[in-house]
Amino acid sequence: MKKSLSAFALIGSMMVAPTAWAGERTVTFAVDNMTCASCPYIVKNSMAAVPGVAKVAVSFQAQTATVTFDDAKTNPGAIAAASANAGYPAHPRPQGS
């Protein structure tokens, strides 16, 4: 009985494990072509429209966008593409820069 319970617990944990690996992630993007006060608003709205994006903070001065998202639902490439489609190419910045 004890062995079957252990096996059941192991199988159950394996089924949940992929979900546990997914989570919230934050990436900072360098954003090109922001030249006016309305540009950050457009970048923020285009990135925020990507399913899985939880938060977007855009800095006109630094020409960056910091995005928090669920990495099980989206990825940096999809977020950058949304910004580029709005006319503002975005590129993930290396961590620590």
C-alpha positions in Angstrom: 0.0 0.0 0.0 2.8 2.4 0.9 4.6 1.8 -2.4 1.4 2.5 -4.4 0.9 5.7 -2.6 4.5 6.7 -3.2 4.1 6.0 -6.9 0.9 7.9 -7.1 2.5 10.9 -5.4 5.5 10.7 -7.8 3.2 10.6 -10.8 1.1 13.4 -9.5 4.1 15.6 -8.9 5.4 15.0 -12.4 2.1 16.1 -13.9 2.3 19.4 -11.9 6.0 20.0 -12.4 5.8 21.7 -15.9 3.3 24.3 -14.5 5.6 24.9 -11.6 8.5 25.9 -13.9 6.5 28.5 -15.7 6.2 31.8 -13.9 6.4 35.5 -13.9 9.4 37.0 -15.6 10.6 40.6 -16.2 12.6 41.8 -19.2 13.8 45.2 -20.1 13.7 46.2 -23.8 15.6 48.9 -25.6 13.0 50.7 -27.7 13.8 52.6 -30.9 12.0 55.5 -32.6 10.5 57.1 -29.4 10.7 60.8 -30.3 7.7 62.4 -28.7 5.6 62.3 -25.5 2.9 60.0 -27.0 5.4 57.4 -28.1 5.7 55.7 -24.6 1.9 55.5 -24.5 1.8 53.7 -27.8 4.6 51.3 -26.8 3.0 50.6 -23.5 -0.4 49.8 -25.0 1.0 47.6 -27.8 3.1 45.6 -25.3 0.3 45.4 -22.7 -2.0 43.9 -25.4 0.0 40.8 -25.7 -1.7 37.9 -23.8 0.3 37.1 -20.7 1.7 40.5 -20.1 1.0 41.7 -16.6 2.8 45.1 -16.4 4.6 47.5 -18.7 6.7 50.5 -17.6 8.1 52.7 -20.4 10.8 55.3 -19.9 11.0 57.9 -22.6 14.2 59.3 -21.2 16.0 55.9 -21.0 14.3 54.7 -24.3 13.3 51.4 -22.5 10.3 49.4 -21.6 10.3 47.0 -18.6 7.8 44.2 -19.0 6.6 41.7 -16.5 4.9 38.7 -18.1 3.8 35.0 -17.6 6.4 33.0 -19.5 4.0 30.2 -20.0 1.8 32.5 -22.1 4.2 34.7 -24.0 7.9 35.4 -24.6 10.2 38.4 -25.2 10.0 37.8 -29.0 6.2 38.2 -29.1 6.4 41.3 -26.9 9.1 42.9 -29.1 7.1 42.0 -32.2 4.0 43.8 -30.8 6.1 47.0 -30.3 7.7 46.7 -33.7 4.3 46.3 -35.3 3.3 49.6 -33.7 6.4 51.3 -35.2 8.8 51.0 -32.3 11.3 48.2 -32.7 12.2 46.7 -29.3 15.2 44.5 -28.4 15.7 42.7 -25.1 18.6 44.2 -23.2 21.2 41.9 -21.6 20.6 41.5 -17.9 22.7 43.9 -15.8 22.8 46.7 -18.4 
